[in-house]
Amino acid sequence: FFFSSRRRHTRFLPVSWARRCVQETGINAEYMGSITASHYRKAHGAVLVFDLTRRETFDKLERWIEELRQQAGPETVVMLVGNKLDLVQQDESTRKVSFEEGSTFAQSYKSSYME
């Protein structure tokens, strides 16, 4: 999600919508990227959510942060959230990203982290 204020309103943009639009409508990925980039502009902050049980979602965070800060600005506040903690608590073997790894990654980008 991205947070930006326009005329004193906050708008939320779920990141996953771009991928879904490309898959469902066949829209050119480059075109979709330009639409997504326009939503980054003037964002004051973002919450990037990844799945604790799927390593590949964590591995993509670096690209998302770099793209966000390039488009919205280096001072954009980012919070990283490890999702599906309930599944991990039921069965620790499903955890693919440790709390320490997530926290260290967030600190390297001057971001907050929570699960």
C-alpha positions in Angstrom: 0.0 0.0 0.0 1.1 3.5 -0.7 0.1 6.6 1.3 -0.1 10.0 -0.3 -2.0 13.1 0.4 -3.8 15.0 -2.2 -6.2 17.7 -1.2 -6.1 16.4 2.4 -7.1 12.9 1.4 -5.1 9.8 1.9 -5.2 7.2 -0.8 -4.3 3.6 -0.5 -3.0 1.6 -3.5 -2.7 -2.2 -3.2 0.5 -3.1 -5.0 -0.9 -6.5 -6.2 -3.5 -4.9 -8.4 -0.9 -4.2 -11.2 0.0 -7.9 -11.6 -3.6 -8.9 -11.5 -4.6 -6.4 -14.2 -1.8 -7.6 -16.5 -2.8 -11.2 -16.0 -6.6 -10.7 -16.4 -6.6 -8.1 -19.2 -3.3 -8.8 -21.1 -2.3 -5.1 -20.7 1.3 -4.5 -21.7 3.6 -4.8 -18.6 5.5 -1.6 -19.6 2.2 0.3 -19.7 1.2 -1.0 -16.3 4.6 0.0 -14.9 4.1 3.6 -16.0 0.7 3.6 -14.3 2.2 2.2 -11.1 5.0 4.7 -11.2 2.5 7.6 -11.3 1.0 6.3 -8.0 4.4 6.3 -6.4 4.8 10.1 -6.9 4.2 12.1 -3.8 3.8 9.0 -1.6 4.6 9.8 2.0 5.0 6.2 3.0 4.4 2.6 2.1 3.7 -0.6 3.8 5.3 -3.5 2.0 3.9 -6.9 3.0 5.6 -10.2 2.3 4.7 -13.8 3.1 6.8 -15.4 5.9 6.1 -18.8 4.4 7.3 -17.9 0.9 10.9 -16.9 0.6 10.5 -15.4 -2.9 8.2 -12.7 -1.6 10.9 -11.5 0.8 13.5 -11.7 -2.0 11.5 -9.2 -4.1 11.4 -6.5 -1.3 14.7 -5.0 -2.3 13.4 -4.3 -5.8 10.2 -2.8 -4.5 12.0 -0.5 -2.0 14.4 0.7 -4.7 11.6 1.4 -7.1 9.5 3.1 -4.5 12.3 5.4 -3.3 13.4 6.1 -6.9 9.9 7.2 -7.9 8.6 8.7 -4.6 11.8 10.0 -3.2 14.5 8.7 -0.8 12.8 10.1 2.3 9.6 8.0 1.8 8.8 6.1 5.0 8.7 2.3 4.5 7.3 -0.3 6.9 7.9 -3.9 6.2 5.4 -6.5 7.4 5.9 -10.2 7.6 2.4 -11.7 6.9 1.0 -15.2 7.8 2.5 -15.3 11.3 -0.5 -17.3 12.4 0.6 -20.2 10.1 4.2 -20.0 11.3 2.9 -20.1 14.9 1.0 -23.3 14.2 3.9 -24.9 12.4 7.4 -23.3 12.8 8.7 -25.4 9.9 6.7 -23.3 7.5 8.8 -20.2 8.3 11.1 -19.3 5.5 12.2 -15.8 6.7 13.4 -15.4 10.3 12.4 -12.4 12.5 16.1 -11.5 12.7 16.5 -11.6 8.9 13.5 -9.4 8.3 14.5 -7.0 11.1 18.1 -6.7 9.8 16.9 -6.2 6.2 14.5 -3.4 7.4 17.3 -1.7 9.4 19.5 -1.7 6.3 16.9 0.4 4.5 16.1 2.5 7.6 12.6 1.0 7.7 10.4 -0.4 10.5 9.6 -4.1 10.7 6.9 -6.2 12.3 5.2 -9.5 11.9 
